[in-house]
C-alpha cells in the first residue's frame, strides 16, 4: 500500500504540482540572474514564471482531454438524456451533465430555449445552467494542482449541491410563469435535430481546435491573473490583506463574493489570484467564494439570460446562487482546516 | 445550394461564416449563404450549440468551427 501511495504522491508532485518546475525557476533566478532570494523581486518573479508556465502546460493537456470526453456529450444529447428523469433526480442528473457538457456563455440562450421547448422543468434547466460554468473538468484538476485534491473534491461537491438546490427551489416556487412567452410557444413540439455522434477523428480535431480557441481566448486573463497574484505575493503586506480578507474580518466572505459576482473573468485567470491570497493567509472559504462568484455569475451572462426569463426569475436565480456561494465560504472558513 | 450559418453573432459564428465562404470559393460552387441570428429560428432547427451549419434545410453539424479544408470535404 505504501508503494502505491508513494507513486501517487510522486505523480501528483511531478505532473500536477510540478515541483520540479518551481525548483528550476528558482535556481534560474538565483544562479543565472543572481537575484537576491530574500527580496520581493525574487518572490514576485518566481511566482509569476512558475505559475504562467505551469498553467499553460496543464491547460493544454486538460482542455484536450476534457474536450475529447465532452465531444460525446453535446447539448442535444444532454436534452435527450434529461427528458427521461423526473423530480429531483432530474436536477441531480442535470447538474452532473452540466459538468461534462461543453459550455460557452454564448450557448446558454439556445440551450435554455431548447431545454424549455423540449418540456424539461425550468428547475432542471437551471441546475444545468448553474453547474455548467461552475464545475468543469479542467478547472477542477487545476484546482487540485494548486490546493490539493481534498479542496478540489469539496469544490465539486459544493458546486453540485448549489446547482441541485437552486434548481429544486426554482421548481418548487413554480417559476415557469416567469419565462418569456416566445420561449414557451410551441412547447413539446420542437423538432429534434438528428443526433450525430462524431467519429474519433472528428473528436480529435475538435479537441485540438478547442485547445487553440480556449488558449487564444484566455491567455490574457491568465497573464493578468498571474500578474496580480505575483504583486499580491511579492509586494502587498500580509497585514493589509489579512485586515480586509482575513479570517478575523467577519465580512471577508461577503466582500469576496460582492467583488466576484459582476466580474467576468476566466477561472484559469482567477486561480493564480486565489493561490496568492491563500499564501497570504486568506481563508480557503473566502477564496472559494471569490472563485465561485467569478465563474458562476457575471454581468454579461445575466444580461443574456434576461432575454429569455423575466426579472423575477432572473433575480431569484442570482439571489440563490449568491447566497449559496456565501454559505459555502463561511462553512469552508469554519471547517476548512479539515481539507488543508 | 442554400447554406445557413446559425449563431448569435459571436466570434465563432463569424469565423464559421468566413470559412464556409472560403470553402465554397475553392470548390467553385454556387450557393447562397445566410447568417441566422434569431434565437427562436436557431432553436427551430433543433440546434442548441452554436455555431451550426444548415445545408438545404438539413443540420450538418453544430457546436464547432471546421477549417475551410474540412468544410470542402463536407460540402463537396
Interface residues (C-beta under 8 A of the other chain):
Chain A: X74 X75 X76 X79 X102 X104 X106 X107 X109 X110 X111 X113 X114 X115 X117 X182 X183 X185 X190 X191 X192 X193 X194 X196 X205 X206 X209 X213 X307 X308
Chain B: X8 X10 X12 X39 X40 X42 X43 X44 X45 X46 X47 X48 X49 X50 X58 X59 X61 X62 X63 X64 X65 X66 X70
